Amino acid sequence: MDAVSSGCGCRWGSWTHASSPCRGVNGRAEGPAWHRKALATGPGAGHGGVMTSLIAHTSVDCRNAYQLSIFWKQVIGYSDIPGDPNLPGHEECMIEDADSGHRVLFIEVPEEKTVKTRLHFDLRPRTGTQAEEVDRLLGIGARQVADHRDIHGPGTGWVILADPEGNEFCILRSLSEVEQNAAN
């Protein structure tokens, strides 16, 4: 029985270990905690045993898929899918986080962005501070849209940036900054 026929549709089963069931030693689920919990509820079951959908990847409409994939690889540390490199002229470019398996797909569309983005990324620096991350991203081509630091008092807030095509995203404070603010 392979992972797909056992009811597991996530990367830990269907496309990373497609030739083996998504079970560890003695039939126990393996992989991250969220995966073990999903397997425990049975095939096709999601939160609370009720069927739900999972996010396969996040799609971003754009004018130049290759250029935007290069920018975002620098922003979030993702890389091209192994064996499927993104190249200039590709109308669809996908990048992936090697640790989580989360993917972002950039798809070329003929329309320009015309209004504020209603769905956006809220990013938290993996290392360093919010200010350092904002400076780094401005240095690779992001544009600052608004600065809401300290909006709810000292040590709070976010900065809104835009990628080269105007798609907005927020830079939150790092976890160490949040913890430091909570201790004060």
N, C-alpha and C positions, 0 to 999 in steps of 0.2 A: 504494500500500500504506500503510495507516495503522499507527500504533504498536501497536495491539491485534493486528492480523493479523501483524505482524512478530515477535510473541512477547514484546513488552515490556509488562508489566502495571504498571509503576511510574508515579508521577506525572509523571516526565520524559517519558513516552510517552503513556500511555492517557488521562489526564484533563487534562494541561496542554497537550499538543501533539497532540491526537487526530487532527487532520487532516493531520499530516505524520509521516514516519517518524522514529524516534528516532535519527537519524544526523546527524552534522555534515558539514563539507566533505569531499569525496572519500570518503564512506562511513564516516568515522571516528566512533566513538561520542562523544556530547557529554554534558555534565552532570557531576555529581560523580564522583570516582574510583570509589566503590562501584558507581555506575551503569555506568560504562564497563566495569568488570570483569565485571559480570553479563551485559552484552551480548556480551562476548567469548566467553563459554562457550556461547552459542547459546540458541535459544528454549526456554523451560521449564527451563533448567538453573540450578542454584544453586551453592552452594559446591563446588568441585572437579568441576564438571560433573554433579553428582548433583542430581536434582530436589529442591527444598526449598520451603518456604512462606515468605512474607514477612509481617511484621506490618502489616496494613492500618491499624489504629489500636488504641489502648488503650481498653478499656471500663471504666467505673466504675459499679457499681450504686449507687443512691442513692435518697433519699426526695424530693428536690427538685432536679431536673436544672438548672433555671435558676439557682438560688441557688449551687449548687456550681460551675457553669461560670463564674459571675462571680468567685467566690473564686479558682479555679485560674487564670483569666486574669491576675489580679493576681500570683499566685505565680510562674508560669512565663513570663509575657509573651506568651502566645498570644492569638489573636483569633478572632472568629466567622468562619465560612466565608463568603467574599464571596458576596453574593446570597442567603444563607440565615441571617439573623440569629436568634439565640436570644432568645426572649421568655418572659415569665412565663407559666406554665401549660403550656409545652412539656414533653412527657414524655421527649424525647430532645434533648440539646443537645450539639453538637460544636464543639470549638475546635481551632485549627491554628496551628502555628509557620510563619510565612511563609518562613523561611529553609530549613528542612529538609523541610517538608511533613508532619511528624509530626502526627497528630491524636489527640485524646482525646475520647471519646464518653461522656457522662453519661446513664445510662438509669434512669428511675424504676422501682423495684420495690416490691412491697407489704411485703416483709420488712425489719425493722430489722437493722442490723449487730449481731451477737451475739458474735463471737469475734475474736481478733486477726487482722489482715489478713495473709495468707500471701504475697501479692504486693504490692510497694509501690514507690514512686518513691524513688530515691536522688538527691537534688538537690545540685548544686554551684553556689555563687554565681557569676554571670557577672562581677560586679564586687564590690568590697568584700570583707569578711572573713566568716567563718562567723558570728561573734558579731553583726555588723551585720545579716546576713540573718535570723538567728533573731529578733532584735529587730523587724525589719521585718514578718516574718510573724506574730509574736505581735500586732503592732499592727493587722493586718487580719483577725484572728479565729482564727488557729491557736492550738492549746493544746499546751503542752509535756507530753510523756508521760515522757521520760527524758533524762538528760544523760550521755553517754558520752565527753565530751571528756577527753583525756589517758588514756583507758583502757589504752592500750599504751605509755604514757610521754608526756612533753611533746610537744605538736604533733601528736597523733594523735586519732582518735575522731570521733564524730558526735553529733548531737542528734536525738532522735525527737520529732516533732510530730504533731498530728492536725488534720485539716480540720474544719469545723463539723459534719460528720456522723460524726466519729470515725475516718475512714480515716487510717491512720498513714503517715508518710513521713519520710525522714531528710535532714538537712542535713549535708553533708560539708564539709570545709575547702575553701577556694578553691584553685585551681591555684597561685596565688602563695604561699599559705601552705604548701602541700605542697612546693613547690620550696624555699622558705626553710627548712623543717624538714629537707629532705634535705641542704642545704648545711651545716647545723650539725652 
